[in-house]
Amino acid sequence: MACVQETAVIRPQMAEAIPCTHEDLIKLLEDTRIELEEKLNDSEMLSVQATCMTYDMVTIRTDPSVVKSIIRLNEAYLSCKESVAKDYKEILTEPKENESET
């Protein structure tokens, strides 16, 4: 059995002709050119910013002193975290002195 699909044909409706003069058409094209140049400049600026950010990231990640500092910071964090966890466990396991006195 063959499967028959119904397809819709979409035909764009023709816009009504708008009367315009040669000067209007020249102005429209000039405005379009200016807008395209602005969009191109915006795109170029974004590209430059992305390139600068990438360069900065590569520079930071490849600087040996930054890597050493990050390692030291990570070790200090882990040591501090371990110390706090140890102190927290001791506080939880100690009997409360106030309860035994009453």
MOPAC internal coordinates of N, CA, C and O (Angstrom, degrees):
PM7 1SCF
backbone

  N    0.0000 0     0.00 0     0.00 0    0    0    0
  C    1.4312 1     0.00 0     0.00 0    1    0    0
  C    1.5274 1   108.93 1     0.00 0    2    1    0
  O    1.2310 1   120.03 1   -52.18 1    3    2    1
  N    1.2567 1   117.54 1   127.82 1    3    2    1
  C    1.4608 1   121.74 1  -178.30 1    5    3    2
  C    1.5199 1   109.75 1   -86.77 1    6    5    3
  O    1.2310 1   121.84 1   -39.68 1    7    6    5
  N    1.3042 1   114.09 1   140.32 1    7    6    5
  C    1.4663 1   120.18 1   179.77 1    9    7    6
  C    1.5266 1   108.18 1   -93.36 1   10    9    7
  O    1.2310 1   120.80 1   -56.75 1   11   10    9
  N    1.2808 1   116.07 1   123.25 1   11   10    9
  C    1.4561 1   120.83 1  -178.57 1   13   11   10
  C    1.5258 1   107.98 1  -103.37 1   14   13   11
  O    1.2310 1   120.99 1   -55.73 1   15   14   13
  N    1.3157 1   115.71 1   124.27 1   15   14   13
  C    1.4522 1   119.80 1   177.57 1   17   15   14
  C    1.5138 1   109.00 1  -103.86 1   18   17   15
  O    1.2310 1   121.79 1   -41.84 1   19   18   17
  N    1.2974 1   114.17 1   138.16 1   19   18   17
  C    1.4513 1   118.33 1   175.68 1   21   19   18
  C    1.5244 1   107.19 1   -91.37 1   22   21   19
  O    1.2310 1   120.49 1   -50.03 1   23   22   21
  N    1.2779 1   116.67 1   129.97 1   23   22   21
  C    1.4560 1   120.60 1   178.99 1   25   23   22
  C    1.5136 1   109.12 1  -115.89 1   26   25   23
  O    1.2310 1   121.92 1   -40.43 1   27   26   25
  N    1.2897 1   113.94 1   139.57 1   27   26   25
  C    1.4577 1   119.33 1   178.55 1   29   27   26
  C    1.5152 1   108.91 1   -95.60 1   30   29   27
  O    1.2310 1   121.14 1   -45.77 1   31   30   29
  N    1.2579 1   115.43 1   134.23 1   31   30   29
  C    1.4552 1   120.78 1   177.40 1   33   31   30
  C    1.5172 1   107.46 1   -99.19 1   34   33   31
  O    1.2310 1   121.65 1   -60.17 1   35   34   33
  N    1.3136 1   114.45 1   119.83 1   35   34   33
  C    1.4577 1   119.13 1  -179.55 1   37   35   34
  C    1.5234 1   107.82 1  -101.98 1   38   37   35
  O    1.2310 1   121.49 1   -59.40 1   39   38   37
  N    1.2903 1   114.75 1   120.60 1   39   38   37
  C    1.4524 1   119.77 1   179.50 1   41   39   38
  C    1.5229 1   108.08 1  -115.31 1   42   41   39
  O    1.2310 1   120.77 1   -56.33 1   43   42   41
  N    1.2981 1   116.13 1   123.67 1   43   42   41
  C    1.4686 1   117.51 1   179.45 1   45   43   42
  C    1.5183 1   110.17 1   -66.22 1   46   45   43
  O    1.2310 1   122.06 1   -39.12 1   47   46   45
  N    1.2974 1   113.65 1   140.88 1   47   46   45
  C    1.4621 1   118.09 1   177.76 1   49   47   46
  C    1.5222 1   108.36 1   -80.59 1   50   49   47
  O    1.2310 1   121.49 1   -41.01 1   51   50   49
  N    1.2617 1   114.76 1   138.99 1   51   50   49
  C    1.4598 1   119.42 1  -179.57 1   53   51   50
  C    1.5262 1   108.41 1   -76.30 1   54   53   51
  O    1.2310 1   121.61 1   -50.82 1   55   54   53
  N    1.3136 1   114.53 1   129.18 1   55   54   53
  C    1.4585 1   118.55 1   177.24 1   57   55   54
  C    1.5201 1   108.86 1   -72.56 1   58   57   55
  O    1.2310 1   122.28 1   -29.62 1   59   58   57
  N    1.2977 1   113.25 1   150.38 1   59   58   57
  C    1.4617 1   117.08 1   178.30 1   61   59   58
  C    1.5157 1   108.96 1   -68.43 1   62   61   59
  O    1.2310 1   121.35 1   -35.79 1   63   62   61
  N    1.2658 1   115.01 1   144.21 1   63   62   61
  C    1.4573 1   119.94 1  -179.67 1   65   63   62
  C    1.5205 1   109.52 1   -66.75 1   66   65   63
  O    1.2310 1   121.28 1   -50.73 1   67   66   65
  N    1.3162 1   115.15 1   129.27 1   67   66   65
  C    1.4596 1   120.90 1   178.55 1   69   67   66
  C    1.5210 1   106.62 1  -102.07 1   70   69   67
  O    1.2310 1   120.61 1   -56.63 1   71   70   69
  N    1.2893 1   116.43 1   123.37 1   71   70   69
  C    1.4698 1   117.57 1  -179.53 1   73   71   70
  C    1.5260 1   110.08 1   -68.26 1   74   73   71
  O    1.2310 1   121.40 1   -51.07 1   75   74   73
  N    1.3138 1   114.93 1   128.93 1   75   74   73
  C    1.4595 1   118.68 1   177.24 1   77   75   74
  C    1.5233 1   108.35 1  -143.18 1   78   77   75
  O    1.2310 1   122.23 1   -26.08 1   79   78   77
  N    1.2829 1   113.34 1   153.92 1   79   78   77
  C    1.4531 1   119.15 1  -178.81 1   81   79   78
  C    1.5267 1   109.00 1   -94.34 1   82   81   79
  O    1.2310 1   121.44 1    -8.69 1   83   82   81
  N    1.2983 1   114.86 1   171.31 1   83   82   81
  C    1.4587 1   121.04 1   178.26 1   85   83   82
  C    1.5235 1   110.18 1   -61.06 1   86   85   83
  O    1.2310 1   120.52 1   141.41 1   87   86   85
  N    1.3294 1   116.62 1   -38.59 1   87   86   85
  C    1.4620 1   120.73 1   179.74 1   89   87   86
  C    1.5254 1   111.30 1   -65.74 1   90   89   87
  O    1.2310 1   120.88 1   142.38 1   91   90   89
  N    1.3545 1   115.92 1   -37.62 1   91   90   89
  C    1.4693 1   119.65 1   177.99 1   93   91   90
  C    1.5325 1   110.59 1   -63.33 1   94   93   91
  O    1.2310 1   120.89 1   138.54 1   95   94   93
  N    1.3051 1   115.90 1   -41.46 1   95   94   93
  C    1.4594 1   120.64 1   179.89 1   97   95   94
  C    1.5241 1   110.79 1   -66.22 1   98   97   95
  O    1.2310 1   120.16 1   137.94 1   99   98   97
  N    1.3196 1   117.30 1   -42.06 1   99   98   97
  C    1.4712 1   121.55 1   177.26 1  101   99   98
  C    1.5282 1   109.96 1   -61.54 1  102  101   99
  O    1.2310 1   120.17 1   136.56 1  103  102  101
  N    1.3440 1   117.28 1   -43.44 1  103  102  101
  C    1.4673 1   121.17 1   179.62 1  105  103  102
  C    1.5231 1   110.26 1   -63.96 1  106  105  103
  O    1.2310 1   119.94 1   136.86 1  107  106  105
  N    1.3298 1   117.72 1   -43.14 1  107  106  105
  C    1.4630 1   121.74 1   178.88 1  109  107  106
  C    1.5193 1   110.95 1   -60.47 1  110  109  107
  O    1.2310 1   120.28 1   135.24 1  111  110  109
  N    1.3199 1   117.07 1   -44.76 1  111  110  109
  C    1.4622 1   120.73 1   178.96 1  113  111  110
  C    1.5255 1   111.55 1   -65.68 1  114  113  111
  O    1.2310 1   120.14 1   141.30 1  115  114  113
  N    1.3118 1   117.33 1   -38.70 1  115  114  113
  C    1.4675 1   121.10 1   178.48 1  117  115  114
  C    1.5269 1   110.69 1   -66.03 1  118  117  115
  O    1.2310 1   120.20 1   136.95 1  119  118  117
  N    1.3318 1   117.23 1   -43.05 1  119  118  117
  C    1.4633 1   121.15 1   177.46 1  121  119  118
  C    1.5260 1   111.12 1   -62.76 1  122  121  119
  O    1.2310 1   120.78 1   139.79 1  123  122  121
  N    1.3286 1   116.12 1   -40.21 1  123  122  121
  C    1.4647 1   120.53 1   178.43 1  125  123  122
  C    1.5225 1   110.45 1   -64.84 1  126  125  123
  O    1.2310 1   120.17 1   138.21 1  127  126  125
  N    1.3301 1   117.29 1   -41.79 1  127  126  125
  C    1.4619 1   121.10 1   178.10 1  129  127  126
  C    1.5214 1   111.28 1   -61.64 1  130  129  127
  O    1.2310 1   120.82 1   135.49 1  131  130  129
  N    1.3292 1   116.05 1   -44.51 1  131  130  129
  C    1.4657 1   120.56 1  -179.70 1  133  131  130
  C    1.5354 1   110.42 1   -63.58 1  134  133  131
  O    1.2310 1   120.73 1   136.63 1  135  134  133
  N    1.3268 1   116.20 1   -43.37 1  135  134  133
  C    1.4670 1   120.10 1   179.26 1  137  135  134
  C    1.5257 1   111.11 1   -63.52 1  138  137  135
  O    1.2310 1   120.16 1   138.67 1  139  138  137
  N    1.3197 1   117.30 1   -41.33 1  139  138  137
  C    1.4645 1   120.61 1   178.00 1  141  139  138
  C    1.5328 1   111.46 1   -64.23 1  142  141  139
  O    1.2310 1   120.35 1   140.76 1  143  142  141
  N    1.3320 1   116.93 1   -39.24 1  143  142  141
  C    1.4673 1   120.10 1   177.52 1  145  143  142
  C    1.5262 1   110.93 1   -63.60 1  146  145  143
  O    1.2310 1   120.42 1   139.21 1  147  146  145
  N    1.3420 1   116.80 1   -40.79 1  147  146  145
  C    1.4622 1   120.30 1   177.74 1  149  147  146
  C    1.5243 1   111.13 1   -62.89 1  150  149  147
  O    1.2310 1   120.54 1   136.01 1  151  150  149
  N    1.3257 1   116.56 1   -43.99 1  151  150  149
  C    1.4736 1   120.28 1   178.77 1  153  151  150
  C    1.5313 1   110.90 1   -63.81 1  154  153  151
  O    1.2310 1   120.38 1   141.07 1  155  154  153
  N    1.3202 1   116.88 1   -38.93 1  155  154  153
  C    1.4613 1   120.90 1   177.84 1  157  155  154
  C    1.5230 1   110.55 1   -64.65 1  158  157  155
  O    1.2310 1   120.20 1   137.92 1  159  158  157
  N    1.3411 1   117.23 1   -42.08 1  159  158  157
  C    1.4604 1   120.59 1   177.40 1  161  159  158
  C    1.5231 1   111.12 1   -63.03 1  162  161  159
  O    1.2310 1   120.27 1   138.69 1  163  162  161
  N    1.3415 1   117.09 1   -41.31 1  163  162  161
  C    1.4658 1   120.62 1   177.33 1  165  163  162
  C    1.5253 1   110.66 1   -61.25 1  166  165  163
  O    1.2310 1   120.84 1   136.41 1  167  166  165
  N    1.3319 1   115.99 1   -43.59 1  167  166  165
  C    1.4685 1   120.13 1   179.37 1  169  167  166
  C    1.5228 1   111.06 1   -63.98 1  170  169  167
  O    1.2310 1   120.22 1   139.63 1  171  170  169
  N    1.3192 1   117.18 1   -40.37 1  171  170  169
  C    1.4650 1   120.64 1   178.31 1  173  171  170
  C    1.5239 1   110.84 1   -63.90 1  174  173  171
  O    1.2310 1   120.09 1   139.08 1  175  174  173
  N    1.3345 1   117.44 1   -40.92 1  175  174  173
  C    1.4630 1   120.71 1   179.18 1  177  175  174
  C    1.5268 1   110.61 1   -63.77 1  178  177  175
  O    1.2310 1   120.25 1   137.65 1  179  178  177
  N    1.3220 1   117.13 1   -42.35 1  179  178  177
  C    1.4645 1   120.34 1   177.53 1  181  179  178
  C    1.5213 1   110.66 1   -62.52 1  182  181  179
  O    1.2310 1   120.61 1   140.41 1  183  182  181
  N    1.3058 1   116.45 1   -39.59 1  183  182  181
  C    1.4584 1   120.87 1   178.72 1  185  183  182
  C    1.5240 1   111.13 1   -64.08 1  186  185  183
  O    1.2310 1   120.74 1   137.22 1  187  186  185
  N    1.3277 1   116.20 1   -42.78 1  187  186  185
  C    1.4756 1   120.56 1   178.46 1  189  187  186
  C    1.5191 1   109.95 1   -63.82 1  190  189  187
  O    1.2310 1   119.88 1   136.05 1  191  190  189
  N    1.3356 1   117.84 1   -43.95 1  191  190  189
  C    1.4627 1   121.01 1   179.35 1  193  191  190
  C    1.5240 1   111.13 1   -62.25 1  194  193  191
  O    1.2310 1   120.03 1   137.31 1  195  194  193
  N    1.3266 1   117.55 1   -42.69 1  195  194  193
  C    1.4607 1   120.76 1   179.16 1  197  195  194
  C    1.5279 1   110.46 1   -64.32 1  198  197  195
  O    1.2310 1   120.20 1   140.71 1  199  198  197
  N    1.3242 1   117.23 1   -39.29 1  199  198  197
  C    1.4643 1   120.93 1   178.18 1  201  199  198
  C    1.5218 1   110.74 1   -64.32 1  202  201  199
  O    1.2310 1   120.07 1   136.86 1  203  202  201
  N    1.3315 1   117.47 1   -43.14 1  203  202  201
  C    1.4678 1   121.00 1   178.76 1  205  203  202
  C    1.5237 1   110.83 1   -63.83 1  206  205  203
  O    1.2310 1   120.31 1   137.79 1  207  206  205
  N    1.3261 1   117.01 1   -42.21 1  207  206  205
  C    1.4598 1   119.89 1   178.92 1  209  207  206
  C    1.5231 1   110.82 1   -63.24 1  210  209  207
  O    1.2310 1   120.46 1   138.12 1  211  210  209
  N    1.3197 1   116.72 1   -41.88 1  211  210  209
  C    1.4601 1   120.59 1   178.90 1  213  211  210
  C    1.5203 1   110.59 1   -63.31 1  214  213  211
  O    1.2310 1   120.34 1   136.69 1  215  214  213
  N    1.3163 1   116.96 1   -43.31 1  215  214  213
  C    1.4622 1   121.17 1   178.81 1  217  215  214
  C    1.5265 1   110.09 1   -61.12 1  218  217  215
  O    1.2310 1   120.47 1   134.70 1  219  218  217
  N    1.3364 1   116.71 1   -45.30 1  219  218  217
  C    1.4619 1   120.31 1   179.43 1  221  219  218
  C    1.5281 1   111.30 1   -61.07 1  222  221  219
  O    1.2310 1   120.50 1   137.49 1  223  222  221
  N    1.3236 1   116.64 1   -42.51 1  223  222  221
  C    1.4674 1   119.51 1  -179.73 1  225  223  222
  C    1.5254 1   111.04 1   -64.38 1  226  225  223
  O    1.2310 1   120.36 1   137.37 1  227  226  225
  N    1.3124 1   116.93 1   -42.63 1  227  226  225
  C    1.4634 1   120.21 1   179.85 1  229  227  226
  C    1.5164 1   109.91 1   -65.40 1  230  229  227
  O    1.2310 1   119.99 1   138.54 1  231  230  229
  N    1.3304 1   117.63 1   -41.46 1  231  230  229
  C    1.4559 1   121.57 1   179.49 1  233  231  230
  C    1.5204 1   110.73 1   -62.90 1  234  233  231
  O    1.2310 1   120.43 1   134.44 1  235  234  233
  N    1.3256 1   116.78 1   -45.56 1  235  234  233
  C    1.4657 1   120.31 1  -179.19 1  237  235  234
  C    1.5234 1   110.78 1   -64.94 1  238  237  235
  O    1.2310 1   120.24 1   136.50 1  239  238  237
  N    1.3125 1   117.15 1   -43.50 1  239  238  237
  C    1.4626 1   120.27 1  -176.04 1  241  239  238
  C    1.5268 1   112.68 1   -71.61 1  242  241  239
  O    1.2310 1   119.91 1   156.05 1  243  242  241
  N    1.3109 1   117.79 1   -23.95 1  243  242  241
  C    1.4620 1   119.21 1  -177.90 1  245  243  242
  C    1.5205 1   112.68 1   -98.69 1  246  245  243
  O    1.2310 1   119.41 1   176.51 1  247  246  245
  N    1.3267 1   118.72 1    -3.49 1  247  246  245
  C    1.4616 1   121.67 1   177.82 1  249  247  246
  C    1.5303 1   108.22 1   -77.16 1  250  249  247
  O    1.2310 1   119.56 1   -63.78 1  251  250  249
  N    1.3376 1   118.45 1   116.22 1  251  250  249
  C    1.4649 1   120.69 1  -175.86 1  253  251  250
  C    1.5274 1   113.47 1   -60.81 1  254  253  251
  O    1.2310 1   119.70 1   146.16 1  255  254  253
  N    1.3118 1   118.18 1   -33.84 1  255  254  253
  C    1.4656 1   119.34 1  -179.08 1  257  255  254
  C    1.5256 1   111.14 1   -66.98 1  258  257  255
  O    1.2310 1   120.09 1   145.48 1  259  258  257
  N    1.3330 1   117.43 1   -34.52 1  259  258  257
  C    1.4596 1   120.38 1   178.18 1  261  259  258
  C    1.5259 1   110.01 1   -67.95 1  262  261  259
  O    1.2310 1   120.78 1   137.89 1  263  262  261
  N    1.3185 1   116.11 1   -42.11 1  263  262  261
  C    1.4667 1   120.06 1   179.01 1  265  263  262
  C    1.5239 1   110.09 1   -61.56 1  266  265  263
  O    1.2310 1   120.01 1   135.65 1  267  266  265
  N    1.3336 1   117.59 1   -44.35 1  267  266  265
  C    1.4710 1   121.11 1   179.06 1  269  267  266
  C    1.5211 1   110.51 1   -62.85 1  270  269  267
  O    1.2310 1   120.43 1   139.04 1  271  270  269
  N    1.3220 1   116.78 1   -40.96 1  271  270  269
  C    1.4631 1   120.22 1   179.42 1  273  271  270
  C    1.5247 1   111.09 1   -64.16 1  274  273  271
  O    1.2310 1   120.46 1   138.79 1  275  274  273
  N    1.3146 1   116.73 1   -41.21 1  275  274  273
  C    1.4645 1   120.64 1   179.48 1  277  275  274
  C    1.5285 1   110.09 1   -64.99 1  278  277  275
  O    1.2310 1   120.15 1   139.34 1  279  278  277
  N    1.3305 1   117.32 1   -40.66 1  279  278  277
  C    1.4671 1   120.64 1   178.50 1  281  279  278
  C    1.5236 1   109.81 1   -63.02 1  282  281  279
  O    1.2310 1   120.10 1   134.28 1  283  282  281
  N    1.3442 1   117.41 1   -45.72 1  283  282  281
  C    1.4703 1   120.80 1   178.87 1  285  283  282
  C    1.5234 1   111.13 1   -62.06 1  286  285  283
  O    1.2310 1   120.61 1   137.91 1  287  286  285
  N    1.3117 1   116.44 1   -42.09 1  287  286  285
  C    1.4579 1   120.66 1   178.74 1  289  287  286
  C    1.5249 1   111.02 1   -63.10 1  290  289  287
  O    1.2310 1   120.30 1   138.39 1  291  290  289
  N    1.3148 1   117.03 1   -41.61 1  291  290  289
  C    1.4629 1   121.22 1   178.73 1  293  291  290
  C    1.5240 1   110.67 1   -64.19 1  294  293  291
  O    1.2310 1   120.13 1   136.79 1  295  294  293
  N    1.3449 1   117.36 1   -43.21 1  295  294  293
  C    1.4648 1   120.59 1   178.46 1  297  295  294
  C    1.5250 1   110.98 1   -63.51 1  298  297  295
  O    1.2310 1   119.95 1   138.73 1  299  298  297
  N    1.3302 1   117.70 1   -41.27 1  299  298  297
  C    1.4622 1   121.12 1   178.25 1  301  299  298
  C    1.5205 1   110.48 1   -64.09 1  302  301  299
  O    1.2310 1   120.27 1   139.37 1  303  302  301
  N    1.3236 1   117.08 1   -40.63 1  303  302  301
  C    1.4578 1   121.07 1   178.18 1  305  303  302
  C    1.5243 1   110.99 1   -62.07 1  306  305  303
  O    1.2310 1   120.42 1   133.28 1  307  306  305
  N    1.3247 1   116.79 1   -46.72 1  307  306  305
  C    1.4611 1   120.18 1  -179.04 1  309  307  306
  C    1.5322 1   111.15 1   -64.04 1  310  309  307
  O    1.2310 1   120.44 1   140.34 1  311  310  309
  N    1.3328 1   116.77 1   -39.66 1  311  310  309
  C    1.4621 1   120.84 1   177.87 1  313  311  310
  C    1.5289 1   110.72 1   -63.50 1  314  313  311
  O    1.2310 1   120.73 1   134.79 1  315  314  313
  N    1.3072 1   116.21 1   -45.21 1  315  314  313
  C    1.4591 1   121.00 1   179.29 1  317  315  314
  C    1.5264 1   110.59 1   -63.87 1  318  317  315
  O    1.2310 1   120.44 1   137.30 1  319  318  317
  N    1.3174 1   116.76 1   -42.70 1  319  318  317
  C    1.4612 1   121.47 1   179.54 1  321  319  318
  C    1.5204 1   110.37 1   -61.73 1  322  321  319
  O    1.2310 1   120.26 1   137.59 1  323  322  321
  N    1.3190 1   117.10 1   -42.41 1  323  322  321
  C    1.4589 1   121.97 1   178.89 1  325  323  322
  C    1.5288 1   110.99 1   -64.21 1  326  325  323
  O    1.2310 1   120.45 1   137.49 1  327  326  325
  N    1.3214 1   116.75 1   -42.51 1  327  326  325
  C    1.4626 1   121.57 1   179.64 1  329  327  326
  C    1.5248 1   110.89 1   -64.38 1  330  329  327
  O    1.2310 1   120.39 1   136.41 1  331  330  329
  N    1.3263 1   116.86 1   -43.59 1  331  330  329
  C    1.4602 1   120.10 1   179.36 1  333  331  330
  C    1.5215 1   110.28 1   -65.01 1  334  333  331
  O    1.2310 1   119.84 1   138.73 1  335  334  333
  N    1.3163 1   117.92 1   -41.27 1  335  334  333
  C    1.4605 1   121.37 1   179.75 1  337  335  334
  C    1.5284 1   110.07 1   -63.68 1  338  337  335
  O    1.2310 1   120.21 1   139.71 1  339  338  337
  N    1.3283 1   117.20 1   -40.29 1  339  338  337
  C    1.4673 1   122.03 1   178.92 1  341  339  338
  C    1.5257 1   109.98 1   -63.86 1  342  341  339
  O    1.2310 1   120.64 1   131.75 1  343  342  341
  N    1.3291 1   116.39 1   -48.25 1  343  342  341
  C    1.4621 1   120.43 1   178.95 1  345  343  342
  C    1.5255 1   110.91 1   -62.26 1  346  345  343
  O    1.2310 1   120.18 1   141.48 1  347  346  345
  N    1.3019 1   117.26 1   -38.52 1  347  346  345
  C    1.4622 1   121.39 1   179.76 1  349  347  346
  C    1.5178 1   110.83 1   -64.60 1  350  349  347
  O    1.2310 1   120.42 1   138.08 1  351  350  349
  N    1.3361 1   116.80 1   -41.92 1  351  350  349
  C    1.4639 1   120.38 1   178.35 1  353  351  350
  C    1.5231 1   110.61 1   -64.64 1  354  353  351
  O    1.2310 1   120.12 1   139.81 1  355  354  353
  N    1.3351 1   117.37 1   -40.19 1  355  354  353
  C    1.4675 1   120.77 1   178.71 1  357  355  354
  C    1.5193 1   111.07 1   -62.81 1  358  357  355
  O    1.2310 1   120.61 1   139.57 1  359  358  357
  N    1.3167 1   116.44 1   -40.43 1  359  358  357
  C    1.4638 1   120.11 1   179.92 1  361  359  358
  C    1.5242 1   110.12 1   -65.05 1  362  361  359
  O    1.2310 1   120.55 1   140.79 1  363  362  361
  N    1.3095 1   116.55 1   -39.21 1  363  362  361
  C    1.4598 1   119.93 1  -178.93 1  365  363  362
  C    1.5252 1   112.26 1   -71.33 1  366  365  363
  O    1.2310 1   119.74 1   147.47 1  367  366  365
  N    1.3237 1   118.09 1   -32.53 1  367  366  365
  C    1.4603 1   120.88 1  -177.05 1  369  367  366
  C    1.5247 1   113.24 1   -87.29 1  370  369  367
  O    1.2310 1   118.98 1   162.87 1  371  370  369
  N    1.3202 1   119.56 1   -17.13 1  371  370  369
  C    1.4642 1   121.65 1   178.88 1  373  371  370
  C    1.5225 1   109.76 1   -70.45 1  374  373  371
  O    1.2310 1   120.64 1   -42.39 1  375  374  373
  N    1.3372 1   116.39 1   137.61 1  375  374  373
  C    1.4685 1   117.40 1   174.36 1  377  375  374
  C    1.5305 1   109.08 1   -71.20 1  378  377  375
  O    1.2310 1   121.21 1   -34.66 1  379  378  377
  N    1.2783 1   115.29 1   145.34 1  379  378  377
  C    1.4504 1   119.90 1  -178.89 1  381  379  378
  C    1.5239 1   108.67 1   -74.09 1  382  381  379
  O    1.2310 1   120.39 1   -54.02 1  383  382  381
  N    1.3395 1   116.87 1   125.98 1  383  382  381
  C    1.4531 1   121.27 1  -178.27 1  385  383  382
  C    1.5133 1   112.06 1   -70.77 1  386  385  383
  O    1.2310 1   120.76 1   147.31 1  387  386  385
  N    1.3212 1   116.14 1   -32.69 1  387  386  385
  C    1.4548 1   119.48 1  -178.27 1  389  387  386
  C    1.5284 1   111.83 1   -66.88 1  390  389  387
  O    1.2310 1   119.68 1   147.08 1  391  390  389
  N    1.3119 1   118.21 1   -32.92 1  391  390  389
  C    1.4587 1   121.60 1  -178.94 1  393  391  390
  C    1.5212 1   110.63 1   -72.65 1  394  393  391
  O    1.2310 1   119.74 1   142.92 1  395  394  393
  N    1.3219 1   118.10 1   -37.08 1  395  394  393
  C    1.4666 1   120.03 1  -177.99 1  397  395  394
  C    1.5172 1   111.74 1   -72.70 1  398  397  395
  O    1.2310 1   119.09 1   155.71 1  399  398  397
  N    1.3461 1   119.35 1   -24.29 1  399  398  397
  C    1.4458 1   122.32 1  -178.47 1  401  399  398
  C    1.5191 1   111.38 1   -80.06 1  402  401  399
  O    1.2310 1   119.33 1   155.81 1  403  402  401
  N    1.3037 1   118.89 1   -24.19 1  403  402  401
  C    1.4529 1   120.43 1  -177.63 1  405  403  402
  C    1.4652 1   114.39 1   -89.61 1  406  405  403
  O    1.2310 1   120.10 1   180.00 1  407  406  405

